[in-house]
């Protein structure tokens, strides 16, 4: 298995008496008492007994390419890597990481980002390729990750007549797509990840008008899917909206993990459904546990509450703590599995017990269970949803709880 810690859209900012706003909870300051949601994460993971192989940051480490904040945030991530003993720290460029508006440079929008140490995006041997070819590929065990720079064409502040400025959306070129497809065709991997900042598909369900998606993102995902004959896990940030969903491909739909921002201040009413979060994902690599579905995994999620501390994210949020993903068994099949297990026992049983016998149930999106539970009640099986979800109880009518 591969264990991934995800912190997206930090939007760190520098202290200033003239600052008109505070864009995030991450103040670029080492002073005692300064807000820093990152520094308590190692203790949380230690208490939960969670190990980390990779740290992924899907971009926007600083707000509006503030160079001092960028340096500060990058060093915070480097120190986090040391604290949790991760093998890899990997980021990707977001629209706020490139000085597209030329606030801090007369001519070099990505110069400061390229000068960070250790070299951005995190792997020294891959940095030159990332900046020259707009992507690089990292391989470890049965997992392959394509790190795509969706902000590669952000540059001078410009507004063409009748069009949207380049820095307001992401983009991948046909040349880059062709290069990635040619390279990934050389090897086969069980799990494939596309890691980038911008979302590959337009999402008008979140905002009234979404224009910031990655141009040609759909073309990229279709090409990746066709080249590997498999579903990809797409990890992106940018929208600050936590969500796990599937893409439109009929045969191999990609699984899309839209990471919420760890520290950007989200305005009401969006903040109610898009809390600040960070995540620990465990990617399952044992096919006997996934029932053949790929990619599959479990998500641990924490939300920043009361503007001062992390707490496990409760049910009711888009990405609650303990959410499974990847298993796409239909409602009828899942209902039959649980019904047969419960019917074979004279006492109540828990979701943990059923998942022990049928491990693939761990990787079912929890929202699907809402319909499964409704179906079970029609089969005279009572369901008592519990926290944690693994303690949810099932029993036949007439069996005492």
Phi, psi and omega per residue, in radians:
X1 nan 2.724 3.086
X2 -2.074 2.274 -3.081
X3 -1.928 2.102 -2.980
X4 -2.112 2.230 3.033
X5 -1.726 2.216 -3.079
X6 -2.066 2.153 3.036
X7 -2.242 2.007 -3.042
X8 -2.057 2.642 2.966
X9 0.893 1.116 -3.116
X10 -1.191 -0.689 -3.131
X11 0.903 0.758 3.078
X12 -1.043 2.567 -3.128
X13 -2.421 2.717 -3.119
X14 -1.538 2.518 3.092
X15 -1.183 2.455 3.141
X16 -2.777 2.355 3.090
X17 -1.192 -0.356 -3.086
X18 -1.686 0.007 -3.073
X19 -1.111 2.220 -3.133
X20 -1.379 -0.332 -3.100
X21 -2.676 2.823 3.018
X22 -1.975 1.742 -2.992
X23 -1.256 -0.274 -3.089
X24 -2.670 3.093 3.068
X25 -1.582 0.032 -3.095
X26 -1.847 1.686 3.125
X27 -1.545 2.251 -3.121
X28 -1.325 1.362 -3.108
X29 -2.687 2.465 3.089
X30 -1.692 0.079 -3.120
X31 -1.150 2.522 3.112
X32 -1.075 2.335 -3.139
X33 1.635 -0.159 3.115
X34 -1.212 2.454 -3.120
X35 -1.143 2.274 3.109
X36 -2.681 1.640 -3.107
X37 -1.210 -0.223 -3.065
X38 -1.380 -0.626 -2.905
X39 -1.248 -0.283 3.101
X40 -1.595 -0.105 -3.078
X41 -1.085 -0.763 3.131
X42 -0.984 -0.690 3.131
X43 -1.140 -0.689 3.120
X44 -1.091 -0.817 -3.133
X45 -1.116 -0.669 3.125
X46 -1.126 -0.762 3.116
X47 -1.077 -0.590 -3.119
X48 -1.522 -0.111 -3.124
X49 1.213 0.576 -3.073
X50 -1.793 2.198 3.086
X51 -1.663 2.780 -3.098
X52 -2.264 2.226 3.019
X53 -1.633 -0.819 -3.110
X54 -2.176 2.548 2.891
X55 -1.967 2.161 3.104
X56 -2.022 2.310 3.057
X57 -2.155 1.851 -3.076
X58 -1.335 0.630 2.957
X59 1.756 3.031 -3.088
X60 1.016 1.013 -3.140
X61 -1.307 -0.426 3.072
X62 -2.284 2.819 -3.133
X63 -1.558 2.229 3.090
X64 0.904 0.661 3.023
X65 1.024 0.492 3.068
X66 -1.004 2.001 -3.037
X67 -1.112 -0.710 3.132
X68 -1.146 -0.751 3.120
X69 -1.162 -0.595 3.134
X70 -1.131 -0.803 3.101
X71 -1.074 -0.786 -3.136
X72 -1.064 -0.870 -3.077
X73 -1.117 -0.688 3.132
X74 -1.118 -0.708 3.112
X75 -1.192 -0.580 3.059
X76 -1.085 -0.706 3.110
X77 -1.192 -0.675 3.096
X78 -1.088 -0.774 3.124
X79 -1.156 -0.630 3.090
X80 -1.097 -0.735 3.100
X81 -0.991 -0.778 3.126
X82 -1.118 -0.756 -3.049
X83 -1.132 -0.640 -3.099
X84 -1.718 0.034 3.088
X85 1.039 0.716 3.109
X86 -1.326 2.597 3.105
X87 -1.369 -0.448 -2.975
X88 -2.507 2.347 2.902
X89 -2.037 2.166 -3.100
X90 -2.402 2.268 3.056
X91 -2.132 3.096 3.034
X92 -2.530 2.696 -3.014
X93 -1.327 2.303 3.040
X94 -1.830 3.011 -3.134
X95 -1.104 -0.498 3.110
X96 -1.452 -0.138 3.134
X97 -1.518 -0.271 -3.135
X98 -1.883 2.293 -3.087
X99 -1.377 1.102 -3.058
X100 -1.105 -0.504 -3.104
X101 -1.547 0.001 3.123
X102 0.940 0.828 3.084
X103 -1.379 -0.492 -3.024
X104 -2.084 -0.085 3.138
X105 -2.514 2.585 3.124
X106 -1.407 -0.317 -2.996
X107 -2.718 -0.140 -2.982
X108 -2.159 1.474 -3.035
X109 -1.090 -0.528 -3.082
X110 -1.921 0.142 -3.048
X111 -1.047 -0.793 -3.104
X112 -1.178 -0.688 3.122
X113 -1.077 -0.700 -3.141
X114 -1.235 -0.337 -3.114
X115 -1.614 -0.003 -3.141
X116 -1.128 2.637 3.071
X117 -2.202 2.331 -0.116
X118 -1.063 2.797 -3.005
X119 -0.991 2.319 3.050
X120 -1.287 2.378 0.323
X121 -1.664 0.225 3.031
X122 2.343 -0.428 3.093
X123 -1.959 2.022 -3.028
X124 -1.017 -0.752 -3.079
X125 -1.258 -0.254 -3.113
X126 -1.791 -0.169 -3.011
X127 -1.066 -0.796 -3.103
X128 -1.095 -0.715 -3.141
X129 -1.176 -0.691 3.139
X130 -1.017 -0.756 -3.098
X131 -1.402 -0.551 -3.097
X132 -1.460 -0.646 -3.055
X133 -1.944 -0.043 3.080
X134 1.284 0.234 3.061
X135 -2.878 2.846 2.860
X136 -2.598 2.889 -3.084
X137 -2.139 2.273 3.075
X138 -1.973 2.323 -3.121
X139 -2.163 2.317 3.087
X140 -2.592 2.045 -3.127
X141 1.059 -2.187 -3.112
X142 -1.664 0.158 -3.072
X143 -1.988 2.317 3.050
X144 -2.102 2.322 -3.132
X145 -2.124 2.217 3.034
X146 -1.755 2.002 3.123
X147 -1.676 1.909 -3.050
X148 -1.860 2.302 3.063
X149 -1.531 1.632 -3.128
X150 -1.380 -0.081 3.064
X151 -1.838 0.366 -3.024
X152 -1.093 -0.470 -3.053
X153 -1.805 0.180 3.051
X154 -1.304 2.357 -3.093
X155 -2.796 -2.152 -3.066
X156 -1.131 2.514 3.097
X157 -1.131 1.979 -3.125
X158 -2.557 2.652 3.104
X159 -2.418 1.769 3.113
X160 -1.340 2.601 -3.122
X161 -1.057 2.146 3.073
X162 1.367 0.207 3.139
X163 -2.352 2.946 3.133
X164 -1.672 2.343 -3.121
X165 -0.923 2.503 -3.068
X166 -1.004 -0.640 -3.068
X167 -1.243 -0.125 -3.123
X168 -1.547 -0.026 3.096
X169 -2.592 2.949 3.065
X170 -1.588 3.030 3.111
X171 -2.830 2.515 2.918
X172 -2.249 2.359 -3.090
X173 -1.526 2.782 3.070
X174 -1.071 -0.657 3.102
X175 -1.030 -0.765 3.135
X176 -1.162 -0.744 3.103
X177 -1.008 -0.809 -3.122
X178 -1.093 -0.696 -3.134
X179 -1.156 -0.734 3.127
X180 -1.125 -0.809 -3.124
X181 -1.054 -0.721 3.133
X182 -1.102 -0.693 -3.085
X183 -1.292 -0.743 -3.101
X184 -1.255 -0.298 3.127
X185 -1.252 -0.154 -3.086
X186 -1.400 -0.422 -3.109
X187 -2.430 2.722 3.042
X188 -1.886 2.449 3.103
X189 -2.288 2.565 3.131
X190 -1.156 -0.747 -3.103
X191 -2.159 2.250 3.138
X192 -2.095 2.326 -3.106
X193 -2.149 2.288 2.932
X194 -1.783 2.094 -3.063
X195 -2.036 2.093 -3.056
X196 -2.772 3.073 -3.115
X197 -1.599 -0.906 -3.056
X198 -1.457 2.600 3.106
X199 -1.285 2.455 -3.054
X200 -1.389 -0.299 -3.118
X201 -2.171 2.476 3.088
X202 -1.064 2.464 -3.107
X203 -2.314 1.475 3.117
X204 -1.383 -0.078 3.123
X205 -1.268 -0.374 -3.106
X206 -1.586 -0.915 -3.116
X207 -2.028 2.779 -3.102
X208 -1.077 -0.603 -3.131
X209 -2.522 1.914 -3.113
X210 -1.785 2.008 3.121
X211 -2.102 0.079 -2.937
X212 -1.757 0.142 -3.130
X213 -1.164 2.986 3.117
X214 -1.326 2.067 3.069
X215 -1.103 2.298 -3.075
X216 1.185 0.313 3.092
X217 -1.109 -0.733 3.109
X218 -1.089 -0.671 3.102
X219 -1.116 -0.705 3.107
X220 -1.073 -0.883 -3.088
X221 -1.099 -0.704 3.107
X222 -1.073 -0.699 -3.141
X223 -1.191 -0.699 3.104
X224 -1.112 -0.770 -3.135
X225 -1.090 -0.785 -3.127
X226 -1.151 -0.648 -3.089
X227 -1.205 -0.502 -3.068
X228 -1.961 -0.167 -3.069
X229 0.884 0.860 -3.115
X230 -2.717 2.795 3.043
X231 -1.399 2.412 3.118
X232 -1.791 2.602 2.943
X233 -1.621 2.101 3.119
X234 -1.854 2.119 3.111
X235 -1.976 2.080 -3.140
X236 -2.469 2.930 3.081
X237 -2.111 -2.278 2.971
X238 1.383 -0.883 -3.039
X239 -1.448 -0.219 -3.112
X240 1.095 0.408 -3.049
X241 -2.094 1.921 -3.123
X242 -1.233 2.240 -3.135
X243 -2.912 2.462 2.997
X244 -2.068 2.137 -3.063
X245 -2.570 3.098 3.098
X246 -2.009 2.587 3.082
X247 -1.437 -3.132 -2.936
X248 -1.490 -0.113 -3.084
X249 -1.054 2.372 -3.071
X250 -1.303 -0.788 -3.033
X251 -1.448 -0.838 -3.103
X252 -2.255 1.277 -3.108
X253 -1.110 2.270 3.097
X254 -1.228 2.620 3.061
X255 -1.718 2.130 -3.010
X256 -1.885 2.046 3.096
X257 -1.799 1.823 3.081
X258 -1.624 1.900 -3.061
X259 -1.424 2.348 2.990
X260 -1.250 2.875 3.115
X261 -1.351 2.418 3.112
X262 -1.299 -0.505 -3.012
X263 -2.551 -0.055 3.093
X264 -1.161 2.469 3.120
X265 -1.371 2.053 -3.083
X266 -1.696 2.244 -3.100
X267 -1.330 2.633 3.031
X268 -1.274 2.547 0.112
X269 -1.569 -0.055 -3.090
X270 -1.068 -0.518 -3.092
X271 -1.062 -0.439 -3.128
X272 -1.154 -0.604 -3.130
X273 -1.909 -0.060 3.115
X274 -2.258 1.224 -3.118
X275 -1.259 2.801 2.958
X276 -1.159 2.297 -3.094
X277 -2.514 2.741 2.806
X278 -2.290 2.850 -2.940
X279 -2.395 2.616 2.955
X280 -2.163 2.021 -3.102
X281 -1.898 2.310 2.994
X282 -1.888 1.969 3.098
X283 -1.498 2.129 -3.139
X284 -1.446 2.317 -3.126
X285 -2.063 0.066 3.130
X286 -1.649 1.960 -3.063
X287 -1.152 -0.405 3.119
X288 -1.234 -0.326 -3.139
X289 -1.674 -0.408 -3.092
X290 -1.674 -0.123 -3.099
X291 1.056 0.506 3.070
X292 1.574 -0.071 3.127
X293 -1.440 2.477 3.061
X294 -2.483 2.559 -0.244
X295 -1.405 2.628 3.119
X296 -2.234 2.671 3.111
X297 -3.088 3.133 3.091
X298 -2.154 2.486 -3.112
X299 -2.001 2.168 2.893
X300 -1.684 2.363 -3.048
X301 -2.372 2.386 3.079
X302 -2.180 2.510 3.137
X303 -2.030 2.554 3.141
X304 -1.482 1.924 -3.042
X305 -2.015 2.666 3.141
X306 0.973 0.340 3.118
X307 1.014 0.485 -3.102
X308 -2.670 -0.185 -3.067
X309 -2.692 2.789 3.105
X310 -1.676 2.376 3.022
X311 -2.356 2.606 3.115
X312 -1.030 2.420 -3.050
X313 -1.321 2.179 -3.077
X314 -1.337 2.903 2.997
X315 -1.035 2.675 -3.110
X316 1.846 -0.406 3.051
X317 -1.514 2.811 -3.128
X318 -1.073 -0.679 3.067
X319 -2.147 1.549 3.099
X320 -1.422 2.849 3.095
X321 -1.111 2.289 3.111
X322 1.578 0.178 -3.106
X323 -1.187 2.333 3.038
X324 -1.661 2.757 3.084
X325 -2.627 2.675 2.999
X326 1.979 -0.651 3.131
X327 -1.329 2.211 -3.095
X328 -2.032 0.475 3.005
X329 -0.983 2.509 -3.121
X330 -1.364 2.964 -3.054
X331 -1.052 -0.722 -3.126
X332 -1.074 -0.798 -3.134
X333 -1.103 -0.765 -3.141
X334 -1.146 -0.704 3.116
X335 -1.068 -0.760 -3.114
X336 -1.148 -0.671 3.133
X337 -1.080 -0.834 -3.115
X338 -1.215 -0.730 -3.134
X339 -1.040 -0.809 -3.108
X340 -1.129 -0.675 -3.141
X341 -1.168 -0.805 -3.122
X342 -1.135 -0.715 -3.101
X343 -1.109 -0.429 -3.110
X344 -1.475 -0.011 -3.107
X345 -2.147 2.502 -3.127
X346 -1.558 -0.238 3.113
X347 -1.919 3.018 3.064
X348 -1.201 2.679 3.093
X349 -2.253 2.787 -3.123
X350 -1.892 2.846 3.077
X351 -1.053 -0.604 3.118
X352 -1.098 -0.710 3.118
X353 -1.145 -0.767 -3.129
X354 -1.141 -0.718 3.135
X355 -1.170 -0.477 3.066
X356 -1.116 -0.634 3.114
X357 -1.471 -0.482 -3.118
X358 -2.305 1.374 -3.002
X359 -1.013 -0.462 -3.093
X360 -1.132 -0.296 3.109
X361 -1.132 -0.399 3.118
X362 -1.127 -0.356 -3.007
X363 -1.873 0.385 3.076
X364 -1.642 2.296 3.074
X365 -1.020 2.314 -3.001
X366 -1.078 -0.511 3.132
X367 -1.112 -0.520 3.116
X368 -1.145 -0.564 -3.132
X369 -1.132 -0.434 3.124
X370 -1.023 -0.746 3.102
X371 -1.297 -0.626 3.092
X372 -1.046 -0.763 3.141
X373 -1.116 -0.661 3.099
X374 -1.105 -0.708 3.109
X375 -1.151 -0.684 -3.136
X376 -1.095 -0.646 3.137
X377 -1.100 -0.538 3.090
X378 -1.242 -0.299 3.063
X379 -1.736 0.351 3.101
X380 1.087 0.601 3.061
X381 -2.028 2.150 -3.120
X382 -1.543 2.491 -3.132
X383 -2.168 2.234 3.079
X384 -2.067 1.821 -3.092
X385 -1.266 2.338 -3.057
X386 -2.202 2.920 2.989
X387 -2.107 2.059 0.071
X388 -1.262 2.840 -3.057
X389 -1.053 -0.523 -3.132
X390 -1.125 -0.329 3.115
X391 -1.545 0.028 3.089
X392 -0.957 2.337 -3.031
X393 -1.865 2.564 3.064
X394 -2.275 2.467 3.063
X395 -2.747 2.635 3.081
X396 -1.281 2.642 3.062
X397 -0.948 2.333 3.138
X398 1.691 -0.207 3.119
X399 -1.637 2.257 -3.104
X400 -1.222 2.477 3.124
X401 -1.479 nan nan
